[in-house]
Amino acid sequence: MEKADGLLRMDTFAYRGKNYEVPIFDDNAPPIILKASASAISLPNTSPILRCINSIWNLKEFSCPRHPISLGILNTDELNAYTKPDAVRVLDMPIKMPDCDEYRLPRTFSQFTGVIQRIIDVEHRINPQHADYYAYLTIDQRWVKPGTLQREAPCHVDGFQGARWNPKCRINHTYTVSDVLPTAYYIQPFDFSLLDECIHDFFWEMNAQVADTNEVHRWQPQPAEITLMDCYTVHRGVENTSSSPVFRTWLRLSFEERRRVFDRLGNAHNPFFDYNWTMVDRDIEQLGLCAYRTTSDPSLRVFPWQDLSGNPLPPGVPKTKPQLRKTTDESVK
């Protein structure tokens, strides 16, 4: 692959059996600067996602089903740019800092400026306190093999505030778009009133409650549809059910309040902001949490990289998938 504009190299490292490639950007290549402009998009005025923007984390909000808000579908020119191959993978890199209205993008990601501009135009319209937020960019583009997911994970939310966050913070909200294999969302209430954030893995309980409904509340946006969700919007990636590999481009832009510094090893550094965070190896499995329902289907209470007994899978072995349906009837959506 030819080196991308503004990219110096890719650094690689690993911990706890996970391998990471982190892009190192050239700070001598001027960044792309984006600023919000007026947006005329029509948004639902009854959405709980809009109601809760800038609110403090409240576990009871999971009882209110969340339907992602559509920002529309990429047009032909936007989609052609967005899906251009050889995009550099980046994980949770800040492209906006609190108290700054500029979005600074390494030139490596020029093909995504149209999508990101659409997102920030909406963000500044719906969030009067946007100055208090980081914007973290994730881009993942690769071939997805048959029977696999691009991003292996249980049912989950972005921005869950567990025991580490005390007092609780203002909540996350996130924009995503995928050209194929759109994310599955679960538009149903979730009850976590009996769980303890210091003891229980809430994502495994999300698996269990989705399985209780036989995944009947599953909903997917259209391909290339930009959507907005918040930290109470339960979702999961979907498998490639075809017999051939599928080339997928996926983008996420997450907005987190100023206390929520994303300092995990594997996250990329943006040289166009002055910051020096100490990066740490932090993942949910190191917390030693357990399933609330200890007799549920074993596939619902292990990580994808574990077998049904919770032991690490050998390299090359297919990932463990949560059994979210009691039937294989594909009419269940």
Contacts in CASP RR format, 6 or more apart in sequence:
PFRMAT RR
TARGET T0000
AUTHOR 0000-0000-0000
METHOD contacts of the structure
MODEL  1
MEKADGLLRMDTFAYRGKNYEVPIFDDNAPPIILKASASAISLPNTSPIL
RCINSIWNLKEFSCPRHPISLGILNTDELNAYTKPDAVRVLDMPIKMPDC
DEYRLPRTFSQFTGVIQRIIDVEHRINPQHADYYAYLTIDQRWVKPGTLQ
REAPCHVDGFQGARWNPKCRINHTYTVSDVLPTAYYIQPFDFSLLDECIH
DFFWEMNAQVADTNEVHRWQPQPAEITLMDCYTVHRGVENTSSSPVFRTW
LRLSFEERRRVFDRLGNAHNPFFDYNWTMVDRDIEQLGLCAYRTTSDPSL
RVFPWQDLSGNPLPPGVPKTKPQLRKTTDESVK
1 86 0 8 1.000
2 86 0 8 1.000
4 86 0 8 1.000
4 88 0 8 1.000
4 108 0 8 1.000
5 29 0 8 1.000
5 107 0 8 1.000
5 108 0 8 1.000
5 110 0 8 1.000
6 25 0 8 1.000
6 26 0 8 1.000
6 29 0 8 1.000
6 106 0 8 1.000
6 107 0 8 1.000
6 108 0 8 1.000
7 23 0 8 1.000
7 24 0 8 1.000
7 25 0 8 1.000
7 26 0 8 1.000
7 88 0 8 1.000
7 106 0 8 1.000
7 108 0 8 1.000
8 24 0 8 1.000
8 25 0 8 1.000
8 26 0 8 1.000
9 23 0 8 1.000
9 24 0 8 1.000
10 21 0 8 1.000
10 22 0 8 1.000
10 23 0 8 1.000
10 24 0 8 1.000
10 88 0 8 1.000
11 21 0 8 1.000
11 22 0 8 1.000
11 23 0 8 1.000
11 24 0 8 1.000
12 19 0 8 1.000
12 20 0 8 1.000
12 21 0 8 1.000
12 22 0 8 1.000
13 19 0 8 1.000
13 20 0 8 1.000
13 22 0 8 1.000
13 265 0 8 1.000
13 266 0 8 1.000
14 20 0 8 1.000
15 265 0 8 1.000
15 281 0 8 1.000
16 281 0 8 1.000
16 283 0 8 1.000
16 285 0 8 1.000
16 286 0 8 1.000
17 312 0 8 1.000
18 283 0 8 1.000
20 91 0 8 1.000
20 265 0 8 1.000
20 266 0 8 1.000
21 89 0 8 1.000
22 91 0 8 1.000
22 266 0 8 1.000
22 267 0 8 1.000
22 268 0 8 1.000
22 269 0 8 1.000
23 88 0 8 1.000
23 89 0 8 1.000
23 90 0 8 1.000
23 106 0 8 1.000
23 108 0 8 1.000
23 268 0 8 1.000
24 269 0 8 1.000
25 106 0 8 1.000
25 108 0 8 1.000
25 268 0 8 1.000
25 269 0 8 1.000
25 270 0 8 1.000
25 271 0 8 1.000
26 106 0 8 1.000
26 271 0 8 1.000
27 271 0 8 1.000
27 272 0 8 1.000
29 106 0 8 1.000
29 107 0 8 1.000
30 107 0 8 1.000
31 104 0 8 1.000
31 105 0 8 1.000
31 106 0 8 1.000
31 107 0 8 1.000
31 272 0 8 1.000
32 104 0 8 1.000
32 105 0 8 1.000
32 106 0 8 1.000
32 107 0 8 1.000
32 109 0 8 1.000
32 110 0 8 1.000
32 113 0 8 1.000
33 102 0 8 1.000
33 103 0 8 1.000
33 104 0 8 1.000
33 105 0 8 1.000
34 102 0 8 1.000
34 103 0 8 1.000
34 105 0 8 1.000
34 113 0 8 1.000
34 116 0 8 1.000
34 117 0 8 1.000
34 120 0 8 1.000
35 101 0 8 1.000
35 102 0 8 1.000
35 103 0 8 1.000
35 120 0 8 1.000
36 101 0 8 1.000
36 120 0 8 1.000
36 121 0 8 1.000
36 123 0 8 1.000
36 124 0 8 1.000
36 125 0 8 1.000
36 130 0 8 1.000
37 117 0 8 1.000
37 121 0 8 1.000
38 121 0 8 1.000
38 125 0 8 1.000
39 118 0 8 1.000
39 121 0 8 1.000
39 122 0 8 1.000
39 124 0 8 1.000
39 125 0 8 1.000
41 71 0 8 1.000
41 72 0 8 1.000
41 121 0 8 1.000
41 122 0 8 1.000
41 125 0 8 1.000
43 50 0 8 1.000
43 69 0 8 1.000
43 122 0 8 1.000
43 126 0 8 1.000
44 50 0 8 1.000
44 69 0 8 1.000
47 67 0 8 1.000
47 69 0 8 1.000
48 61 0 8 1.000
48 64 0 8 1.000
48 66 0 8 1.000
48 230 0 8 1.000
48 232 0 8 1.000
49 66 0 8 1.000
49 68 0 8 1.000
49 69 0 8 1.000
49 173 0 8 1.000
49 228 0 8 1.000
49 229 0 8 1.000
49 230 0 8 1.000
49 233 0 8 1.000
50 69 0 8 1.000
50 126 0 8 1.000
52 61 0 8 1.000
52 171 0 8 1.000
52 230 0 8 1.000
52 232 0 8 1.000
53 126 0 8 1.000
53 127 0 8 1.000
53 171 0 8 1.000
53 173 0 8 1.000
53 230 0 8 1.000
54 127 0 8 1.000
54 128 0 8 1.000
54 129 0 8 1.000
54 170 0 8 1.000
55 170 0 8 1.000
55 171 0 8 1.000
56 168 0 8 1.000
56 169 0 8 1.000
56 170 0 8 1.000
56 171 0 8 1.000
57 161 0 8 1.000
57 165 0 8 1.000
57 168 0 8 1.000
57 169 0 8 1.000
57 170 0 8 1.000
57 171 0 8 1.000
57 231 0 8 1.000
58 168 0 8 1.000
59 192 0 8 1.000
59 193 0 8 1.000
61 232 0 8 1.000
62 189 0 8 1.000
62 190 0 8 1.000
62 191 0 8 1.000
62 192 0 8 1.000
62 232 0 8 1.000
62 234 0 8 1.000
63 189 0 8 1.000
63 190 0 8 1.000
63 191 0 8 1.000
64 189 0 8 1.000
64 232 0 8 1.000
65 187 0 8 1.000
65 188 0 8 1.000
65 189 0 8 1.000
65 217 0 8 1.000
66 185 0 8 1.000
66 187 0 8 1.000
66 229 0 8 1.000
66 230 0 8 1.000
66 232 0 8 1.000
66 233 0 8 1.000
66 234 0 8 1.000
67 185 0 8 1.000
67 187 0 8 1.000
67 219 0 8 1.000
68 185 0 8 1.000
68 221 0 8 1.000
68 227 0 8 1.000
68 228 0 8 1.000
68 229 0 8 1.000
68 233 0 8 1.000
69 227 0 8 1.000
69 228 0 8 1.000
69 229 0 8 1.000
70 221 0 8 1.000
70 225 0 8 1.000
70 226 0 8 1.000
70 227 0 8 1.000
71 118 0 8 1.000
71 119 0 8 1.000
71 122 0 8 1.000
71 175 0 8 1.000
71 225 0 8 1.000
71 226 0 8 1.000
71 227 0 8 1.000
71 228 0 8 1.000
72 225 0 8 1.000
72 226 0 8 1.000
73 222 0 8 1.000
73 223 0 8 1.000
73 224 0 8 1.000
73 225 0 8 1.000
73 226 0 8 1.000
74 82 0 8 1.000
74 115 0 8 1.000
74 177 0 8 1.000
74 179 0 8 1.000
74 224 0 8 1.000
74 225 0 8 1.000
74 226 0 8 1.000
78 114 0 8 1.000
78 115 0 8 1.000
78 118 0 8 1.000
79 179 0 8 1.000
79 224 0 8 1.000
81 111 0 8 1.000
81 112 0 8 1.000
81 114 0 8 1.000
82 111 0 8 1.000
82 112 0 8 1.000
82 114 0 8 1.000
82 115 0 8 1.000
82 177 0 8 1.000
82 179 0 8 1.000
82 224 0 8 1.000
82 249 0 8 1.000
82 251 0 8 1.000
83 179 0 8 1.000
83 247 0 8 1.000
83 249 0 8 1.000
84 111 0 8 1.000
85 141 0 8 1.000
85 247 0 8 1.000
87 109 0 8 1.000
87 111 0 8 1.000
87 112 0 8 1.000
87 139 0 8 1.000
87 141 0 8 1.000
87 249 0 8 1.000
88 108 0 8 1.000
88 109 0 8 1.000
88 139 0 8 1.000
89 139 0 8 1.000
89 140 0 8 1.000
89 141 0 8 1.000
89 142 0 8 1.000
90 109 0 8 1.000
90 137 0 8 1.000
90 138 0 8 1.000
90 139 0 8 1.000
90 268 0 8 1.000
91 138 0 8 1.000
91 266 0 8 1.000
91 267 0 8 1.000
91 268 0 8 1.000
92 136 0 8 1.000
92 137 0 8 1.000
92 138 0 8 1.000
92 254 0 8 1.000
92 262 0 8 1.000
92 264 0 8 1.000
92 267 0 8 1.000
92 268 0 8 1.000
93 136 0 8 1.000
93 137 0 8 1.000
93 138 0 8 1.000
93 267 0 8 1.000
93 268 0 8 1.000
93 269 0 8 1.000
93 270 0 8 1.000
94 134 0 8 1.000
94 135 0 8 1.000
94 136 0 8 1.000
94 137 0 8 1.000
94 262 0 8 1.000
94 270 0 8 1.000
94 273 0 8 1.000
94 275 0 8 1.000
95 103 0 8 1.000
95 104 0 8 1.000
95 105 0 8 1.000
95 116 0 8 1.000
95 135 0 8 1.000
95 136 0 8 1.000
95 137 0 8 1.000
95 253 0 8 1.000
95 270 0 8 1.000
96 102 0 8 1.000
96 103 0 8 1.000
96 104 0 8 1.000
96 120 0 8 1.000
96 133 0 8 1.000
96 134 0 8 1.000
96 135 0 8 1.000
97 134 0 8 1.000
97 273 0 8 1.000
97 275 0 8 1.000
98 131 0 8 1.000
98 132 0 8 1.000
98 133 0 8 1.000
98 134 0 8 1.000
98 257 0 8 1.000
98 258 0 8 1.000
99 131 0 8 1.000
100 131 0 8 1.000
100 273 0 8 1.000
101 130 0 8 1.000
101 131 0 8 1.000
103 116 0 8 1.000
103 120 0 8 1.000
103 135 0 8 1.000
104 270 0 8 1.000
104 272 0 8 1.000
104 273 0 8 1.000
105 112 0 8 1.000
105 113 0 8 1.000
105 116 0 8 1.000
105 137 0 8 1.000
106 270 0 8 1.000
106 271 0 8 1.000
106 272 0 8 1.000
109 137 0 8 1.000
109 139 0 8 1.000
112 139 0 8 1.000
112 251 0 8 1.000
115 177 0 8 1.000
115 226 0 8 1.000
115 251 0 8 1.000
116 137 0 8 1.000
116 251 0 8 1.000
116 253 0 8 1.000
118 226 0 8 1.000
119 175 0 8 1.000
119 226 0 8 1.000
119 253 0 8 1.000
120 135 0 8 1.000
120 253 0 8 1.000
122 175 0 8 1.000
122 228 0 8 1.000
123 130 0 8 1.000
123 135 0 8 1.000
123 175 0 8 1.000
123 255 0 8 1.000
124 130 0 8 1.000
127 133 0 8 1.000
127 173 0 8 1.000
127 255 0 8 1.000
130 255 0 8 1.000
132 170 0 8 1.000
132 257 0 8 1.000
132 258 0 8 1.000
133 255 0 8 1.000
133 256 0 8 1.000
133 257 0 8 1.000
133 258 0 8 1.000
134 255 0 8 1.000
134 256 0 8 1.000
134 257 0 8 1.000
134 258 0 8 1.000
134 260 0 8 1.000
134 261 0 8 1.000
134 262 0 8 1.000
135 253 0 8 1.000
135 254 0 8 1.000
135 255 0 8 1.000
136 253 0 8 1.000
136 254 0 8 1.000
136 255 0 8 1.000
136 256 0 8 1.000
136 262 0 8 1.000
136 267 0 8 1.000
137 251 0 8 1.000
137 252 0 8 1.000
137 253 0 8 1.000
138 251 0 8 1.000
138 252 0 8 1.000
138 253 0 8 1.000
138 254 0 8 1.000
139 249 0 8 1.000
139 250 0 8 1.000
139 251 0 8 1.000
139 252 0 8 1.000
140 150 0 8 1.000
140 151 0 8 1.000
140 248 0 8 1.000
140 249 0 8 1.000
140 250 0 8 1.000
141 247 0 8 1.000
141 248 0 8 1.000
141 249 0 8 1.000
141 250 0 8 1.000
142 150 0 8 1.000
142 247 0 8 1.000
142 248 0 8 1.000
143 245 0 8 1.000
143 246 0 8 1.000
143 247 0 8 1.000
143 248 0 8 1.000
144 150 0 8 1.000
144 181 0 8 1.000
144 240 0 8 1.000
144 245 0 8 1.000
144 246 0 8 1.000
144 247 0 8 1.000
144 248 0 8 1.000
145 240 0 8 1.000
145 245 0 8 1.000
146 240 0 8 1.000
146 241 0 8 1.000
146 242 0 8 1.000
146 243 0 8 1.000
146 244 0 8 1.000
146 245 0 8 1.000
147 239 0 8 1.000
147 240 0 8 1.000
147 241 0 8 1.000
147 318 0 8 1.000
148 239 0 8 1.000
148 240 0 8 1.000
148 318 0 8 1.000
148 319 0 8 1.000
149 237 0 8 1.000
149 238 0 8 1.000
149 239 0 8 1.000
149 240 0 8 1.000
149 319 0 8 1.000
150 181 0 8 1.000
150 237 0 8 1.000
150 248 0 8 1.000
150 250 0 8 1.000
151 237 0 8 1.000
151 250 0 8 1.000
152 304 0 8 1.000
152 305 0 8 1.000
152 319 0 8 1.000
153 203 0 8 1.000
153 236 0 8 1.000
153 237 0 8 1.000
153 304 0 8 1.000
154 203 0 8 1.000
154 204 0 8 1.000
154 206 0 8 1.000
154 207 0 8 1.000
154 236 0 8 1.000
154 300 0 8 1.000
154 303 0 8 1.000
154 304 0 8 1.000
154 322 0 8 1.000
155 186 0 8 1.000
155 203 0 8 1.000
155 206 0 8 1.000
155 207 0 8 1.000
155 210 0 8 1.000
155 234 0 8 1.000
155 235 0 8 1.000
155 236 0 8 1.000
155 322 0 8 1.000
155 324 0 8 1.000
156 203 0 8 1.000
156 206 0 8 1.000
156 234 0 8 1.000
156 235 0 8 1.000
156 236 0 8 1.000
157 206 0 8 1.000
157 231 0 8 1.000
157 232 0 8 1.000
157 233 0 8 1.000
157 234 0 8 1.000
157 235 0 8 1.000
158 172 0 8 1.000
158 174 0 8 1.000
158 229 0 8 1.000
158 231 0 8 1.000
158 252 0 8 1.000
158 254 0 8 1.000
159 171 0 8 1.000
159 172 0 8 1.000
159 174 0 8 1.000
159 231 0 8 1.000
159 254 0 8 1.000
159 256 0 8 1.000
159 260 0 8 1.000
160 202 0 8 1.000
160 203 0 8 1.000
160 231 0 8 1.000
161 168 0 8 1.000
161 169 0 8 1.000
161 171 0 8 1.000
161 231 0 8 1.000
162 197 0 8 1.000
162 202 0 8 1.000
163 197 0 8 1.000
163 198 0 8 1.000
169 257 0 8 1.000
169 259 0 8 1.000
169 260 0 8 1.000
170 257 0 8 1.000
171 230 0 8 1.000
171 231 0 8 1.000
171 232 0 8 1.000
172 230 0 8 1.000
172 231 0 8 1.000
172 254 0 8 1.000
172 255 0 8 1.000
172 256 0 8 1.000
172 260 0 8 1.000
173 228 0 8 1.000
173 229 0 8 1.000
173 230 0 8 1.000
173 231 0 8 1.000
173 254 0 8 1.000
173 255 0 8 1.000
174 228 0 8 1.000
174 229 0 8 1.000
174 230 0 8 1.000
174 231 0 8 1.000
174 252 0 8 1.000
174 253 0 8 1.000
174 254 0 8 1.000
174 255 0 8 1.000
175 226 0 8 1.000
175 227 0 8 1.000
175 228 0 8 1.000
175 252 0 8 1.000
175 253 0 8 1.000
175 254 0 8 1.000
176 183 0 8 1.000
176 226 0 8 1.000
176 227 0 8 1.000
176 229 0 8 1.000
176 250 0 8 1.000
176 251 0 8 1.000
176 252 0 8 1.000
176 253 0 8 1.000
177 224 0 8 1.000
177 225 0 8 1.000
177 226 0 8 1.000
177 227 0 8 1.000
177 250 0 8 1.000
177 251 0 8 1.000
178 223 0 8 1.000
178 224 0 8 1.000
178 248 0 8 1.000
178 249 0 8 1.000
178 250 0 8 1.000
178 251 0 8 1.000
179 223 0 8 1.000
179 224 0 8 1.000
179 248 0 8 1.000
179 249 0 8 1.000
179 250 0 8 1.000
180 223 0 8 1.000
180 246 0 8 1.000
180 247 0 8 1.000
180 248 0 8 1.000
181 237 0 8 1.000
181 238 0 8 1.000
181 239 0 8 1.000
181 240 0 8 1.000
181 246 0 8 1.000
181 248 0 8 1.000
182 220 0 8 1.000
182 221 0 8 1.000
182 222 0 8 1.000
182 223 0 8 1.000
182 225 0 8 1.000
182 238 0 8 1.000
183 220 0 8 1.000
183 221 0 8 1.000
183 235 0 8 1.000
183 236 0 8 1.000
183 237 0 8 1.000
183 238 0 8 1.000
184 218 0 8 1.000
184 219 0 8 1.000
184 220 0 8 1.000
184 235 0 8 1.000
184 236 0 8 1.000
184 237 0 8 1.000
184 238 0 8 1.000
185 218 0 8 1.000
185 219 0 8 1.000
185 220 0 8 1.000
185 221 0 8 1.000
185 229 0 8 1.000
185 233 0 8 1.000
185 234 0 8 1.000
185 235 0 8 1.000
186 206 0 8 1.000
186 210 0 8 1.000
186 215 0 8 1.000
186 217 0 8 1.000
186 218 0 8 1.000
186 219 0 8 1.000
186 234 0 8 1.000
186 235 0 8 1.000
186 236 0 8 1.000
187 217 0 8 1.000
187 219 0 8 1.000
188 209 0 8 1.000
188 210 0 8 1.000
188 213 0 8 1.000
188 217 0 8 1.000
188 234 0 8 1.000
190 205 0 8 1.000
190 206 0 8 1.000
190 209 0 8 1.000
190 234 0 8 1.000
191 209 0 8 1.000
192 202 0 8 1.000
192 205 0 8 1.000
194 292 0 8 1.000
195 202 0 8 1.000
195 205 0 8 1.000
195 292 0 8 1.000
199 289 0 8 1.000
199 290 0 8 1.000
200 289 0 8 1.000
200 290 0 8 1.000
200 291 0 8 1.000
200 292 0 8 1.000
201 284 0 8 1.000
201 289 0 8 1.000
201 290 0 8 1.000
201 291 0 8 1.000
201 292 0 8 1.000
201 301 0 8 1.000
203 284 0 8 1.000
204 291 0 8 1.000
204 292 0 8 1.000
204 296 0 8 1.000
204 300 0 8 1.000
204 301 0 8 1.000
205 291 0 8 1.000
205 292 0 8 1.000
205 293 0 8 1.000
206 234 0 8 1.000
207 296 0 8 1.000
207 300 0 8 1.000
207 301 0 8 1.000
207 322 0 8 1.000
207 324 0 8 1.000
208 291 0 8 1.000
208 292 0 8 1.000
208 293 0 8 1.000
208 296 0 8 1.000
208 300 0 8 1.000
208 301 0 8 1.000
210 217 0 8 1.000
210 218 0 8 1.000
210 234 0 8 1.000
210 324 0 8 1.000
211 296 0 8 1.000
211 297 0 8 1.000
211 300 0 8 1.000
211 322 0 8 1.000
211 323 0 8 1.000
211 324 0 8 1.000
211 325 0 8 1.000
211 326 0 8 1.000
214 324 0 8 1.000
214 325 0 8 1.000
214 326 0 8 1.000
214 327 0 8 1.000
214 332 0 8 1.000
215 324 0 8 1.000
215 325 0 8 1.000
215 332 0 8 1.000
216 332 0 8 1.000
216 333 0 8 1.000
218 332 0 8 1.000
218 333 0 8 1.000
219 333 0 8 1.000
220 238 0 8 1.000
220 333 0 8 1.000
221 227 0 8 1.000
229 235 0 8 1.000
239 321 0 8 1.000
240 246 0 8 1.000
256 262 0 8 1.000
261 277 0 8 1.000
263 277 0 8 1.000
263 278 0 8 1.000
263 279 0 8 1.000
263 280 0 8 1.000
263 282 0 8 1.000
264 279 0 8 1.000
264 280 0 8 1.000
264 281 0 8 1.000
264 282 0 8 1.000
264 283 0 8 1.000
265 279 0 8 1.000
265 280 0 8 1.000
265 281 0 8 1.000
265 282 0 8 1.000
266 279 0 8 1.000
267 279 0 8 1.000
285 303 0 8 1.000
291 300 0 8 1.000
291 301 0 8 1.000
293 300 0 8 1.000
293 301 0 8 1.000
294 301 0 8 1.000
297 322 0 8 1.000
297 323 0 8 1.000
298 308 0 8 1.000
298 309 0 8 1.000
299 308 0 8 1.000
299 320 0 8 1.000
299 321 0 8 1.000
299 322 0 8 1.000
299 323 0 8 1.000
300 322 0 8 1.000
300 323 0 8 1.000
300 324 0 8 1.000
302 308 0 8 1.000
302 309 0 8 1.000
302 310 0 8 1.000
302 320 0 8 1.000
303 310 0 8 1.000
303 320 0 8 1.000
304 319 0 8 1.000
304 320 0 8 1.000
304 321 0 8 1.000
305 312 0 8 1.000
305 313 0 8 1.000
305 319 0 8 1.000
305 320 0 8 1.000
306 312 0 8 1.000
306 313 0 8 1.000
306 320 0 8 1.000
307 313 0 8 1.000
307 320 0 8 1.000
308 320 0 8 1.000
313 319 0 8 1.000
313 320 0 8 1.000
325 332 0 8 1.000
END
